[in-house]
Amino acid sequence: MNTEVRVEQVEVLTEVDAAKYIGMSRSFLNADRSNGHRKKRTKGPAFLKLGRCVRYRKDDLDEWLKINRVAR
């Protein structure tokens, strides 16, 4: 059985898939949600809380990547 997720076909991603998509660790996303934003730390992307499930909208992840882009 193929468990590969095709990101271009999915609008809402799990924490694992969202971390892969933005190139950050799952622990980064978890710490941001649990601890809130802390000074001198990159603020994490917006997320959805559906009961105990956490999901990330692909559009929110794209926006987060755009906001955190550094052009030199």
Helices and strands as residue ranges (DSSP letters): G 7-9, E 12-14, H 15-22, H 26-35, E 48-50, E 53-57, H 58-67
